Amino acid sequence: MTGAPTAASVEPIFEARDLSVGYRGRPVVEGIGVSLRGGEALGIVGPNGSGKTTFLKTVLGLLPPVAGSLHRSAAFRAAYVPQIDSIDPVFPFRALDVVAMAARIDAALPFTARAERERTAREALDRVGVGALADRPYPELSGGQRQRVLLARALAARPTVLALDEPTTGLDLSAETALLSLLGRLRREEGITVLLVTHGLAVVANEATHVLLIHEGRHREGPVDSILVPAVLEPLYGIPVRVDVVGGRRVVTGLPGRRP
């Protein structure tokens, strides 16, 4: 895959218009409008129970919209990257085996399927920088290494969209920075669209192109430069907010104790 733009990449990979998401016809979040193209990233930010995962499941087609419209292009092929603690650490397989389980193959003959699946898995591990860990037992890997293996597993399915649920949970600062940098490279160089669910603005402030903020039933969404500003954040969160640029990176700070 390459990151070179194509005519197809100009079309939104998905587009939500006045979208309400929820369960059994009851909305959790209403009136969302967001459009994403190939190589862009949407940070979905909010506390537990706010509707982040409900929105993600709706975009992925696991839940029907409660109201509004959701269009996915013909190029929409999604793969899911779970939190690292959602996989049992005593998982009795090598890193290669974990990835190979999800590898998409195009083998013409049944007896070549295993070899092709393994080749695809090794290529995916190489893409995320952990090819040398292919034969290491999964339980022996660090948190950052496991997250990369799970990312490789998703990439082995050859998606155009990566959906990640709290991918930096349990990672130290170095591993978090490396993972977010890797996601940025996949977007820029391969045109993969990223949907990233997280609790914290800091995770997406410099890595997302678009943001959906959900807080106490309210939401704001749009390009990151227009959303991560005090005029938008202060009414949503109900506290004064300061947004600075330090070393070329955006830093968002809440100022509790002061009046908005």
C-alpha positions in Angstrom: 0.0 0.0 0.0 1.1 3.6 -0.5 0.0 6.9 0.8 -0.3 8.5 -2.6 -3.7 10.1 -3.0 -6.2 8.6 -5.5 -9.5 9.7 -6.9 -11.2 7.3 -4.5 -9.5 8.8 -1.5 -11.2 12.1 -2.1 -14.5 10.5 -1.3 -15.2 10.2 2.4 -14.4 6.7 3.8 -17.5 7.3 6.0 -19.8 10.2 6.6 -22.3 10.7 9.5 -25.1 13.2 9.1 -27.3 14.2 12.1 -26.4 10.7 13.5 -27.9 9.5 16.7 -26.4 6.3 18.3 -27.7 4.1 21.0 -29.4 0.8 21.9 -32.8 -0.6 21.1 -33.9 2.7 19.6 -32.9 4.8 22.6 -30.2 7.4 21.8 -27.1 7.8 23.9 -25.7 10.6 21.7 -27.7 12.6 19.2 -27.0 14.7 16.1 -23.4 13.8 15.3 -22.0 15.1 12.0 -18.6 14.0 10.9 -16.9 13.0 7.7 -13.5 11.3 7.3 -11.3 10.5 4.3 -8.5 8.1 3.7 -5.4 8.9 5.8 -7.3 11.0 8.3 -7.8 10.2 12.0 -10.8 10.8 14.3 -10.1 11.0 18.0 -13.3 10.0 20.0 -12.9 11.4 23.4 -15.0 11.2 26.5 -15.5 9.5 29.9 -16.7 5.9 30.5 -20.4 5.6 29.6 -20.5 8.7 27.4 -21.2 6.9 24.2 -17.7 6.6 22.6 -17.9 2.9 22.1 -21.6 3.1 21.0 -20.6 5.5 18.2 -17.6 3.3 17.2 -19.8 0.2 17.0 -22.3 2.1 14.9 -19.6 3.3 12.4 -18.3 -0.3 12.2 -21.8 -1.6 11.5 -22.2 -3.5 14.7 -25.1 -1.4 15.8 -27.8 0.3 13.6 -28.2 4.1 13.7 -31.0 5.3 15.9 -31.6 8.2 13.6 -29.8 10.2 10.9 -27.6 8.7 8.2 -24.3 6.9 8.0 -22.6 6.3 4.7 -19.6 4.0 4.3 -17.8 4.0 1.0 -17.0 0.8 -1.0 -13.4 1.1 0.2 -14.5 0.8 3.9 -12.8 -2.3 5.4 -12.3 -2.1 9.1 -10.1 -4.0 11.6 -10.4 -3.6 15.3 -7.5 -3.3 17.8 -8.6 -4.0 21.4 -7.0 -2.9 24.6 -4.0 -5.0 25.5 -5.6 -6.1 28.7 -8.5 -7.6 26.8 -6.2 -10.5 25.7 -5.4 -13.0 28.4 -1.6 -12.6 29.2 -1.3 -16.4 29.4 -2.4 -16.7 25.8 -0.4 -19.8 24.8 0.9 -18.7 21.4 3.8 -16.9 19.8 3.4 -13.4 18.5 3.4 -14.8 15.0 0.5 -17.1 15.9 -1.6 -14.2 17.3 -1.2 -12.3 14.1 -1.6 -15.2 11.7 -5.1 -16.0 13.2 -6.4 -12.8 11.5 -4.2 -12.9 8.4 -6.2 -12.4 5.1 -4.9 -14.8 2.5 -5.5 -15.4 -1.2 -4.1 -18.9 -1.5 -5.2 -20.7 -4.6 -4.6 -24.2 -3.1 -5.5 -25.3 0.4 -2.0 -26.7 1.2 -0.4 -23.3 0.6 -2.8 -21.5 3.0 -0.7 -22.0 6.1 2.5 -20.8 4.5 0.8 -17.7 3.0 -0.9 -16.9 6.3 2.4 -17.0 8.1 4.1 -14.9 5.4 1.3 -12.3 5.7 1.7 -12.3 9.5 5.5 -11.8 9.3 5.0 -8.9 6.9 2.5 -7.3 9.3 4.9 -7.7 12.3 7.6 -6.1 10.2 5.3 -3.1 9.3 4.9 -2.3 13.0 8.6 -2.8 13.8 8.4 -6.0 15.8 9.4 -8.6 13.2 12.2 -9.8 15.4 9.6 -10.8 18.1 7.7 -13.2 15.8 8.8 -16.4 17.6 8.6 -14.9 21.1 5.7 -16.2 23.4 3.0 -13.5 23.6 2.9 -13.6 27.4 6.6 -12.6 27.6 6.1 -9.4 25.7 5.9 -5.9 27.3 2.7 -3.9 27.1 4.0 -1.8 24.2 5.2 -4.9 22.3 1.8 -6.6 22.8 0.0 -3.6 21.6 2.1 -3.6 18.4 1.4 -7.3 17.9 -2.4 -6.6 18.2 -1.9 -3.8 15.7 -0.1 -6.1 13.4 -3.0 -8.6 13.7 -5.4 -5.9 12.6 -3.1 -4.9 9.6 -2.8 -8.5 8.5 -6.5 -8.4 7.6 -5.6 -5.6 5.1 -8.0 -2.9 6.3 -8.5 0.6 5.1 -9.8 1.6 8.5 -8.2 0.9 11.9 -10.5 1.2 15.0 -8.6 1.3 18.3 -10.1 1.1 21.8 -7.9 2.9 24.4 -4.7 1.8 22.7 -2.4 3.6 25.1 -3.9 2.2 28.3 -1.2 0.5 30.4 1.6 1.9 28.3 4.5 4.0 29.6 5.2 7.4 28.0 7.9 6.0 25.7 5.6 3.2 24.4 2.6 5.5 24.1 4.7 8.0 22.0 6.0 5.3 19.8 2.6 3.8 19.2 1.0 7.1 18.3 3.9 7.9 16.0 3.4 4.6 14.3 -0.3 5.3 13.7 0.7 8.6 12.2 3.1 6.9 9.8 0.4 4.4 8.7 -1.9 7.2 8.0 0.5 9.4 6.1 2.4 6.7 4.2 -0.4 4.1 3.6 -3.5 6.2 3.7 -5.1 4.2 6.5 -8.0 5.9 8.3 -7.8 5.8 12.1 -10.7 5.8 14.6 -9.2 6.2 18.1 -11.3 5.9 21.3 -9.7 7.4 24.4 -10.4 9.1 27.7 -7.9 11.8 27.3 -7.5 14.8 25.0 -3.7 14.6 25.3 -3.7 11.3 23.3 -5.3 12.9 20.3 -4.4 16.5 20.5 -1.4 16.1 18.2 -2.3 12.9 16.4 -5.9 13.3 15.2 -7.0 15.4 12.2 -10.6 15.4 13.6 -12.1 15.1 17.1 -15.4 14.0 18.5 -15.8 15.2 22.1 -18.6 13.7 24.2 -19.3 15.0 27.7 -22.4 14.6 29.8 -24.7 14.1 26.8 -23.3 17.0 24.8 -20.8 16.7 22.0 -18.7 18.8 19.6 -17.0 17.5 16.5 -14.9 18.8 13.6 -11.3 19.4 12.5 -8.9 19.4 15.4 -7.8 23.0 14.9 -11.3 24.3 15.2 -12.4 22.1 18.1 -9.3 22.2 20.4 -9.7 25.9 21.3 -11.0 27.5 24.6 -14.1 28.9 22.9 -15.3 25.3 22.2 -13.8 23.4 25.1 -14.9 25.7 28.0 -18.6 25.5 27.3 -18.4 21.7 26.8 -16.4 20.9 30.0 -17.6 23.8 32.1 -14.2 24.9 33.2 -11.6 27.4 31.9 -9.2 25.8 29.4 -5.9 26.9 28.1 -4.4 25.7 24.8 -0.7 26.2 24.2 1.8 25.1 21.6 5.0 23.9 23.1 7.8 22.6 20.9 5.4 22.5 18.0 2.9 20.3 19.9 -0.5 21.3 21.3 -1.0 21.2 25.1 -4.5 21.4 26.5 -4.8 22.3 30.2 -7.9 22.6 32.4 -7.9 25.4 34.9 -10.3 24.3 37.7 -11.0 26.8 40.4 -11.4 29.7 37.9 -14.6 30.8 36.5 -15.1 30.2 32.7 
